[in-house]
Amino acid sequence: MARRHTKLILALFAAVLAASPILQPRDAAAQSRVRIKDIADFEGVRQNMLVGYGLVIGLNGTGDTIANAPFTQQSIIGMLERMGVNTRDISSTLRTKNVAAVMVTGTLPAFGRTGTRMDVNIGALGDATNLMGGTLLVTPMLGADGEVYAVAQGPVAISGFAAGGAGASVTRGTPTGGRVANGAIVEREVTFELSSLEVVNVTLRNPDFTTARRMAQAINAFAGGPAARARDPGTVLVMAPPNRRNDIVGFLTDIEQLQIQPDQMARVVIDEKSGTIVMGENVRISTVAIAQGNLTIRITETPQVSQPNPFSTTGTTTTVPRTDIQVDDGAGRNLAVLPGSVTLQELVNGLNALGITPRDMITILQAIKAAGALQAEISVL
């Protein structure tokens, strides 16, 4: 009876497997395909940087020192004068520390309409120590052309704090910088009629001949005709077909979802300050021999105290120097030969076998490039 149940369970399990789709591993090329919207920008769809100068009030004695920040004093006086307050008799005795001069920065979103809101960032300009609890007063925000595009105002939220006493203090984060969520209202639009364009420029973020041609081919295959062509490595011209001329936005929406496989230049990026090395997949090394050895001399001082015998009437206590010197000339590290056209993984494995540190690897890569054996571009940050 038990054997009959076992056969029945196995038969059902086999039937489930037969009915289930077989999962095949994804092709490596398919995994590296990306959407056009992730590697390119469309003409006119851009942000604009805004900046303004304002005052944050309501601080608990953590604002600017008027004697050290004369621009804060001038701003306070100018604000009060506009409010109808006569400051001629108090300008020389103004000593408030509840106000801080700040710079206000923000990004006007693409096609931002009048009346929409945007976030702004706040940064102290003087010697204010903390903006917690402050409120930003009305601040016009200017574009590169000097025109006012938004006006910011609202309570400032900071991500850090500062506390201290007579003997100790602690600071977490940056209390002199903050953010006003939805704190600016757009007052002027950047006029641009995307729907009236007959030809749209699609700009690659990483210009490349191969990627530009693949993008044009993908767009033409989708449109069913010659709707795109690569003008240069960084620009693809796109023209909507006749049946999509009245729907440019919809046509570009379909285009940005197309997937292509971008091509990458063989490049090695080096940041000497942090010792970071980033190598692309196509980096190749010609046949080259590498030897790396560091001379390390370690000197350790362990002085000892020498004292006379107990109850001795002669001798004095003195310090006797003891020096230990160790020399490491890297004798255990041999010459390594990397065969021609090695891959990135083989290069890393070979250098790691020599016990190379990241900073030594930077010097080795630069020396390989100087020898003409590194088939890649080196970019130093």
Secondary structure, DSSP 8 states (H G I E B T S, - for coil): -HHHHHHHHHHHHHHHHHHS-------HHHHT-EEGGGTEEETT---EEEEEEEEEE--SS-S--TTT-HHHHHHHHHHHHHTT---TTTGGG----S-EEEEEEEEE-TT--TT-EEEEEEEE-SS----TT-EEEEEEEE-TTS-EEEEEEEE-EES-EEEE-SS-EEEES-TTEEEEEEEEEE-S-----GGG-SEEEEEESS--HHHHHHHHHHHHHHHTSS-EEEEETTEEEEE--GGGTT-HHHHHHHHHT-EE------EEEEETTTTEEEE-TT-EE-SEEE-----EEEEEE--EEE---TT-SS---EEE--EEEEEE--TT---EEE-TTB-HHHHHHHHHHTT--HHHHHHHHHHHHHTT-EESEEEE-
